[in-house]
């Protein structure tokens, strides 16, 4: 059963698929022209075991024209998948690619100039971003993890917020930290590989929220501030995003 992932028309282009009895990752991936490995990576699944009622993110596919300087590693990392998955999706037998070649990739709106180069991000910035993603969104679909990272970067680019990743993450408002992991100390946990991949996807220009500046998990917070004073953008996984 396929259901829309979008709450409004301005969010990540994908759908949720509700797993039915008798489904397997192989059958679902075949239905949507994907591979089981891509579904596992996009949904942060550690095994291929799924169960009825489970919601899976089904990414849309798009054509990507290889540019000078591109590598399979760079293209795959910007979309949060492995080189092996990208090769499998395109039935490539070699990692050699050339400018003008057309590849099929999971949709991700990547800018021509990456966020990292525009903001001058360092390896410490990227690691700290991954720490926040891990603390805020571990267990979320991969696209939801990228979305959390994108919110931080959107704030850095917005003059109403601090102008560095570190200052955004550790910003206080009326004596209260903007991000709960700063309050409870989970910001200092080492990020897992999924969070690191999500951080690199975000700094490569992928913003599944299309400009959101705020998010929260309504299952953990009953705050009315978001709905009263902000514009709803979309919901991804358990998080709702606003600007």
C-alpha positions in Angstrom: 0.0 0.0 0.0 1.5 3.3 -1.1 0.8 6.5 0.8 2.1 10.0 0.4 5.1 11.1 2.4 4.3 14.8 1.7 2.2 16.9 4.1 2.5 19.9 1.7 3.7 20.1 -1.8 7.1 21.5 -0.8 8.9 18.5 0.8 11.0 15.6 -0.2 9.8 13.8 -3.3 9.1 10.3 -2.1 6.3 8.0 -0.8 5.7 5.7 2.1 4.9 2.1 1.4 3.0 0.2 4.1 4.3 -3.3 4.2 1.6 -6.0 3.5 1.6 -9.6 4.5 3.8 -11.6 2.2 5.9 -8.6 1.1 9.7 -8.9 1.0 12.3 -6.2 0.3 13.1 -7.9 -3.0 9.5 -7.7 -4.2 9.0 -4.1 -3.1 12.2 -2.9 -4.6 11.5 -4.7 -7.9 8.0 -3.0 -8.0 9.6 0.5 -7.8 12.6 -0.1 -9.9 15.0 0.0 -7.0 17.3 -2.6 -5.3 16.8 -4.1 -1.9 20.1 -2.6 -0.7 18.9 0.9 -1.6 15.7 0.4 0.4 17.8 -0.8 3.3 20.1 2.2 3.2 17.3 4.8 2.7 15.3 3.3 5.5 18.3 2.6 7.8 17.5 -1.1 8.0 20.2 -3.3 9.4 18.6 -6.5 8.0 16.2 -7.4 5.2 13.5 -8.4 7.7 10.3 -6.4 7.4 6.9 -6.8 8.9 3.2 -6.0 8.0 2.3 -2.5 8.9 5.8 -1.2 8.7 6.2 2.1 6.7 9.1 2.2 4.2 10.4 5.3 2.4 10.3 4.8 -1.4 12.6 7.3 -3.0 11.7 8.7 -6.4 14.3 8.2 -9.1 15.7 10.8 -11.5 18.4 11.0 -14.2 21.7 12.5 -13.3 24.1 13.7 -16.0 27.7 13.1 -14.9 29.8 16.3 -14.7 33.6 16.7 -15.0 35.2 15.8 -11.7 32.3 13.5 -10.6 33.0 10.1 -9.2 30.6 7.4 -8.2 31.6 7.9 -4.6 30.7 11.6 -4.7 27.4 11.0 -6.4 26.4 8.2 -4.1 27.5 10.1 -1.0 25.3 13.1 -1.9 22.3 10.8 -2.0 23.1 8.7 1.1 23.6 5.4 -0.7 26.7 3.3 -1.2 28.7 3.0 -4.4 27.7 -0.6 -4.7 24.0 0.4 -4.6 24.5 3.0 -7.3 26.4 0.5 -9.4 23.6 -2.1 -8.9 20.9 0.4 -9.8 22.7 1.3 -13.1 24.0 -2.2 -13.8 27.6 -0.9 -13.9 30.5 -3.4 -13.9 33.1 -0.7 -13.3 33.5 2.4 -11.2 34.7 4.3 -14.3 32.3 7.1 -15.4 32.6 9.9 -17.9 31.1 13.4 -18.3 27.8 13.3 -20.1 26.9 9.8 -19.0 23.4 9.5 -17.6 22.9 7.7 -14.3 19.7 6.8 -12.5 19.8 8.0 -8.9 17.5 8.5 -6.0 16.1 12.0 -6.1 18.0 14.6 -4.2 18.2 18.3 -5.0 21.9 19.0 -4.9 23.2 22.5 -5.5 25.9 23.2 -8.1 28.0 24.7 -5.3 27.9 22.5 -2.2 26.9 23.9 1.2 30.3 22.9 2.6 32.2 25.1 0.1 29.8 28.0 0.5 30.0 28.0 4.3 33.6 27.0 4.6 32.7 24.0 6.7 35.6 22.1 8.4 35.8 18.4 9.3 35.0 19.4 12.9 31.8 21.1 11.7 30.7 18.0 9.7 31.4 15.7 12.6 29.4 18.0 15.0 26.6 18.0 12.5 26.6 14.2 12.4 26.6 14.1 16.2 23.4 16.2 16.3 21.8 14.1 13.6 22.6 11.0 15.6 21.3 12.4 18.8 18.1 13.8 17.3 17.2 11.3 14.6 18.8 7.9 15.1 16.2 5.3 14.1 14.6 7.7 11.7 14.5 7.0 7.9 17.7 8.2 6.2 15.9 11.1 4.5 14.7 12.2 8.0 18.3 12.3 9.2 19.3 14.4 6.2 16.4 16.7 7.0 17.6 17.4 10.5 21.1 18.2 9.2 19.5 20.5 6.6 17.7 22.5 9.2 21.0 23.3 10.9 22.5 24.4 7.7 19.4 26.4 6.8 19.8 28.3 10.1 23.5 29.0 9.4 22.4 30.5 6.0 19.6 32.6 7.7 20.7 36.0 9.1 18.3 35.5 12.0 20.4 32.7 13.4 24.1 32.3 14.3 26.5 32.0 11.3 28.4 28.8 12.2 27.3 25.2 12.7 28.7 25.1 16.2 27.0 28.3 17.2 23.6 27.2 15.7 23.7 23.8 17.5 24.7 25.4 20.9 22.4 28.4 20.6 20.3 29.2 23.7 17.0 31.2 23.6 15.8 32.5 27.0 18.2 30.3 28.7 17.0 27.1 26.9 19.1 25.3 24.3 17.5 25.1 20.8 18.3 21.4 20.5 17.5 19.0 23.2 20.6 16.9 22.9 22.6 19.9 24.1 20.5 19.9 27.2 20.6 16.2 27.9 24.3 15.7 26.8 23.5 13.3 23.9 25.2 15.8 21.5 28.5 14.3 22.7 27.7 10.8 21.6 29.8 9.5 18.7 27.7 9.5 15.5 27.1 6.2 13.7 27.8 5.7 10.0 24.2 6.6 9.0 24.5 10.0 10.7 27.8 10.6 9.0 26.3 9.8 5.7 23.4 12.0 6.4 25.7 14.9 7.3 27.6 14.6 4.0 24.3 14.4 2.1 23.1 17.6 3.7 26.3 19.5 3.1 26.3 18.3 -0.5 23.1 20.3 -1.0 20.3 17.9 -0.3 17.5 19.6 1.7 14.5 17.2 1.9 12.6 20.0 3.8 13.0 22.7 1.1 14.1 25.3 3.6 12.7 24.4 7.0 14.2 26.1 10.1 12.5 24.2 12.9 11.4 20.7 13.6 10.0 18.7 16.5 8.6 15.3 17.4 5.0 15.6 18.4 5.2 12.2 20.2 7.8 13.6 22.6 6.6 17.2 22.9 3.2 18.8 23.2 4.4 22.3 22.3 1.8 24.5 20.6 4.4 27.1 19.5 5.1 25.5 16.2 1.5 25.4 14.9 0.6 28.8 16.2 3.6 30.8 14.9 5.3 28.9 12.2 4.4 27.6 8.7 4.1 23.8 8.3 6.4 22.4 5.6 6.1 18.6 5.9 6.4 15.5 8.0 9.2 13.0 7.6 9.2 10.0 9.9 8.4 11.1 13.4 9.5 14.7 12.9 7.4 17.6 11.7 9.2 20.5 9.9 8.4 24.2 9.9 9.7 27.5 8.7 
